[in-house]
Structures are given as C-alpha cells and as structure tokens.
Amino acid sequence: MDERSRLEALLRRLGDEERALSAQRAQLHRRLEVFPDAALVERERELSTRRRALHAQIDEVRARLGLAPARSSDRVEQARTASAGFDVDFSSF
C-alpha cells in the first residue's frame, strides 16, 4: 500500500471515530438534559477534548493529502445534526 492509500485509510478511520464520538456526545447531551449531573458534565468535557484532538488529526491528514481542512461551519453543522437540538448550558453545573 502506498503512502497516499495509507493516509486515505487513516482519514476514513479518523472520520469514523469522530462520528462515533459525536454520537456519544449527542447521547450524553440527551442524558444531561434529563439528569443534570456533574460527573456527566465532566464526561462531556472529556469527549469534547478528544473530539477536538481528532479534528486536529483529521486536518493534519487532509493537509498531507493536499486537501483543504474541513471548514468550521461544516463541523458546527455536524455537531448540530449529531446533537439534534439537545443544547445544554454546562455553566450551571
């Protein structure tokens, strides 16, 4: 397998991981909406940190492939779709 193929496979794997993580966050947001809990808030923060790190990795691989980084507006829309209206104000916890 050549370098480009390896990078494309890595990009697919990172994208799959990011989508799974976003789904976990969306589920957690739904739970927080019903059962606000400090431990859940901390878990959401951990997931968010991991998700941001994945975004950085994805952008790095995209750059190595000569692709533009994903636009932040795309990410906002993906997050909005994943959370499907389950906005939580974490500052009150």
C-alpha positions in Angstrom: 0.0 0.0 0.0 1.4 3.4 -1.0 1.6 6.4 1.3 -1.5 8.1 -0.2 -3.6 5.0 0.3 -2.4 4.7 3.9 -3.3 8.3 4.5 -6.7 7.9 2.9 -7.4 4.8 5.0 -6.3 6.8 8.1 -8.6 9.6 7.2 -11.5 7.3 6.9 -10.7 5.7 10.2 -10.4 9.1 11.9 -13.7 10.2 10.4 -15.4 7.0 11.6 -14.0 7.6 15.1 -15.1 11.2 15.1 -18.7 10.3 14.0 -18.9 7.7 16.8 -17.6 10.2 19.3 -20.1 12.8 18.1 -22.9 10.2 18.6 -21.7 9.5 22.1 -21.7 13.2 22.9 -25.2 13.6 21.5 -26.4 10.7 23.7 -24.7 12.3 26.7 -26.3 15.7 25.9 -29.7 13.9 25.9 -29.0 12.4 29.3 -27.8 15.7 30.7 -31.0 17.4 29.6 -33.0 14.9 31.7 -30.5 14.1 34.5 -28.0 17.0 35.0 -25.0 15.6 36.9 -21.5 16.9 37.5 -19.9 13.6 36.5 -21.8 13.6 33.2 -20.6 17.2 32.6 -17.0 16.1 33.2 -17.5 13.2 30.8 -18.9 15.6 28.1 -15.8 17.8 28.6 -13.5 14.8 28.1 -15.4 13.7 25.0 -15.2 17.3 23.6 -11.4 17.4 24.2 -11.0 14.1 22.4 -13.2 15.3 19.6 -11.1 18.5 19.1 -8.0 16.4 19.1 -9.5 14.2 16.4 -10.4 17.2 14.3 -6.8 18.4 14.5 -5.6 14.9 13.4 -8.1 14.9 10.5 -7.0 18.4 9.4 -3.3 17.2 9.5 -4.0 14.2 7.4 -6.1 16.2 5.0 -3.2 18.7 4.6 -0.8 15.8 3.9 -3.2 14.6 1.2 -3.3 18.1 -0.3 -6.9 18.6 0.8 -8.3 21.7 2.4 -9.1 21.4 6.1 -12.7 20.8 7.0 -14.5 24.1 7.4 -15.5 25.0 11.0 -19.0 25.7 9.6 -19.1 22.1 8.4 -18.1 20.9 11.9 -20.8 23.2 13.6 -23.4 21.7 11.3 -22.2 18.1 12.0 -22.3 18.8 15.7 -25.8 20.4 15.4 -27.0 17.4 13.5 -25.5 14.9 16.0 -27.0 16.7 19.0 -30.3 17.2 17.3 -31.3 20.2 19.4 -30.2 18.9 22.7 -28.4 22.1 23.8 -27.2 22.1 27.4 -25.8 25.1 29.3 -23.0 23.4 31.2 -22.1 26.6 33.1 -24.9 26.0 35.5 -23.5 22.6 36.7 
